[in-house]
Amino acid sequence: MKKITALTIHILLFASFASAESVDETENDTITSDWEQGAEMNFDLSQISLSNWASGGENSIALNSHFTSFMNYSGETLGWENSLEVAYGLINREHEDTRKSNDRVEFSSKINRKASERWDYSSLLSFRTQMAQGFDYPNDSIPISDFLSPGYIGLSVGMNYRPYDDYSIYFSPIAGRTTIVRDEELSEKGAFGVTPGKNAKHDFGGLIRVNYKTELMENVSAVSRLELFSDYSRPTQVNMDLTGRLRLDINDYVKANLFIHMIYDHDTMIEIEGEEVGPRLQLKQTFGLGFSFNLL
């Protein structure tokens, strides 16, 4: 019910902003608005093959896929930004079963109502999860994550500052975050900060989100996003989510991509042999050379 309510609030905000935009356009026929959309699919493949190799090693093959899409509305006073990212990767090494190496689903929708030249009133809805079970290899009998285990839903209201077209900072003193753990076994363990036996945890606090993209040089671009969230009941415990992508366009279809994803979540307990269980800096880095196709 809370998830439905959050989505309803976001839709109602857009409807109210859109009605105001419609009135403005009626009063001034010269006002124009437009939709911009795009979608891209990337496939990165790496392979190692050895035969009588004196230095040792093992054969392996890895495939990573990354889908990105966006649909944005730009009006005189109203903006609506929507994005979807889906990443999935597999790796197969000699004498081992095929394993998952990457898995992420992320959606965000932000409504902006112009307040001044560089400031907007904004509302942000976000969702993040994964598609398949995850394991702490070599133990592949007990899953440690799954679809909607965890899942994160965020809804916030605040102000968006955009000093440049490719740089924005979103401030929200009214931000809610729901952590979902659908898997009953993980729920019973109290995984990802939920109360043991419960399937959801609700936090209320402040949120800062920074988006930046730039062309470093010809055919080389970078995109990054930093998100900081702090629950008001634990103001000193700041959760961080940082993503970055560096891309080299070799030609229209061949690209080289470097992805970095860093997470620090005080509710996610990491077990390291010989150390106490507790939150840790999580780091994932992938690099690949592959093919890219524009779908829209």
N, C-alpha and C positions, 0 to 999 in steps of 0.2 A: 504494500500500500504506500509506503514512504517513497519507494522508487517511482511509482506512478504519479504521486503528488509532486515530486521534484520535476519530473518531465512536464507535467501539466503547467506548473508555474513558469517554466522556461518557454513553453509554447505560448502561454497567455501574454508573457512579456513581449514576445515577438509580434503577436497579433496587435497589441496595443500600440507598439512602436510603428508597426506597418500602417495602422489606421491613421496615425498622425502624419506619416509620410504621404499617404494618399491625399490627405487634405492639403498638404503643402503643394503637391503636384497639381491639384485642381486649381489652386490659386495662381500658379505660375506655370504655364504650359511649356516654358523653356527649360524646366528642370528635367534632366535625363537620369535614368538609372539603368543598371545593366547587371547581368549575371556573368561570372567568370568560372570556368570549370576545367578540370584536367585530371588525368589519371596516367600512371606510369607503372610498368612491371619490370622488375630487374631479376635476372638469374645469374648467379655467380657460381662457377664450378672450379674446384681444385682437385688434383689427382696426383698421387705418387705411385710409381711402379718400380719395383726393384727386382733384380735377378742376379744372384751370386754376388751381392754387394758386400765387400769385405768389411766395411765399416758398420754394417748392421742397419736395422730399420725394418719397417713393415709397410706393406702396400695399403693405400687408403684412397678413398674418394669422398668428396664432400660437396653438397649442393645447398646453396642458400637462395631463398626467394624473398623478395621485398616488394610489396604493393603499396603505392601511395595514391591518394586521390583527394581532391578538394572541390568545393563548390561554394563560391562567395558571391554575396550580393552587395552592391555598392550604390547607395542612393545619395541624395543631397544631405540628408540628416541621419539616415539609417544604414547600418551595415550588419551583415550576417556572415560569419566565417565558419565553415564546416570542413573538417578534415578527417580522414580515415587512413590508418596505417596497419598493415598486416605483414608480419615477418615470420618465416618458418624455414628451418634448416635441418638437414640430416647429414650424418657422417657414418661411413662404414669403414672399419679397419679390419685388417686381416685377423682371423681367429676371434672376432667379436661380432655380436649382432649389431644391426643398424640402430643408431641412437639419435635422439633429438639433440640438436646443438643450438637451436634458436626457436623461440616461440613467443610471439607478442601480437596482441590485438589492441588497438588504441583509437578511440574516437573522441573528438571534441567539437563543441558547437558554442560559438560566442556571438552574442548580440551586442551591438554598439549603437548608442544614440548620441549624436553629436552634442557636446556641451560647449565647446569652444574650438578654436583652431586646432589645438593639439590634444584636447581632453575629450573623452567620451564617457557617458554612463554605460556600464557594461554588466552583462550577466553571462556566466560561463557554466556550461554543463560538460563534464568529462566522464569517460568510461575507459577502464583498462583491465584486461585479463589475458588469458592464454587459451590455446585451442585443445591441447592434448596433455596427458599426464606427464609429470616430470619426476625423475628419480635421482637419488644421490648415488651415482655409480661408484663402485661396481655393484652395489645393492640395487637390483632392478625388480625386486619383489614387492616393495612397499612404496607406493607413490607419496611424494612430499608436496605435490601440487597438482592441480587439474583445472579444467574449465570452471570458471567462477570459484576457484579455490586457490589463490584468492581472486576476487574481483573487486575493483574499486570504482565507486561512483561519487562524483563530486558535483556540488551545485553551489554557486556563490554569486554575490552581487557586489559590485565595486566600481572603480574608475580605471579607465585605460588611458595611458599616456603614450603618444606616438610622436616622438620628435622627428623621426624620419620614416619613410615608407616601409623600410625593411627592419625597423627596430621598434619594439613596443614593450611597455611594462604595465602589467595589470596588478592593481592593488585591491584586495578585498578584505575588509574587516568582518564580513559576514559570510563565512564559508563553512559548508557542511561536507563531511566525507564519510561515506559508508563503506566498510570493509565486509565483503561477503565471503563466507567459507561454506560452500554447498556440500562438499564431501563430509559425510557424517564422521568418519574415522578421524579426519583432520580436525573437525569441529570438537570432537570429544577430547582431543589433545590440547585444545586451546590454541591452535596454530594461528599465526598472523594477528595475534592480539585479541581474538574473540574470547569471551567467557566460555570455558569448557562446556560443551553441550549446546551452545548457541550458534546460530548460523550467520549472525551479523553483529557488527559493532559500529556505533555511530559516534562521530567526533564533531565538535564545533569549535572553530577557531579562525585564524587569519591566514590568508594566502597571498603569495607574491608569485607571479609568473612572468618570465622574461623570454621574449622571442627575438631572434636575430638571424638574419641571412645576408650574405654578401658575396660578391664576385672578387676573389682574391687576385686573380689575374685572368687572362683569356683562357676560357675552357676549364677553369678551376673555381668551384663554388663551395661555400660552407653554409650549413644551416645548424642552428643550435636552439635548445630550449631548456631553461632552468625553472624548476618549480619548488617552492619552499612553503611548507605548511606546518603550523604549530597549533596544537589544541590548547584552548584557553585554560583547561584544567592542568596542563603540563607545559607552561609557556617556554620553558628553557629547552624542551626537547623538540628540535626542529627537524622535520623529515625533509629529505632532499631527493629530487629526481632530476637528473641531468642527462640529456641526449644530445649527440652531435653527429654530424655527417659531413665528410669531406669528399667531394666528387671531382674526378677528372674525366672530361669528355674527350675521348680519343677520336671518335667520329660520331655520326648520328645514332649508331647502334651499339658501339662498344664503349663501355665505361669502366672506370676503376673506382671502387667505393670503399671508404673507411668509415665504419660505424662504431661509436662509443656510447655506452649506456652505463651510468653510475647511479646507484640508489643507496640511500641510508635511511632506513625505517626503524624507528625505535620499537615497533611492535613485531618485527620479524627477527626471530631468534635464530642465530647461525651457530651450529655446533662444529668446533674445530678440535681435533684430537689433541689432548694434553692441555686444553684451555677451557675456561668457563664458557657456558652457553650464553650468548648475548647478541645484541645488534652488532653488525659489522658493515663496513663499506663493501657493497656489492659492485663488481666491475665486470662488464662484458664488452669485448672488442672483437669485431669481425672485419676482415679485409678480403676483398675479392675483385677479380677481373672477370667481367661477363657481359651479357647482352641486356640492352634496355629497349623497351618498346613503349611508345606513347599510345595510349588506348583512346584518348579523347583529344 
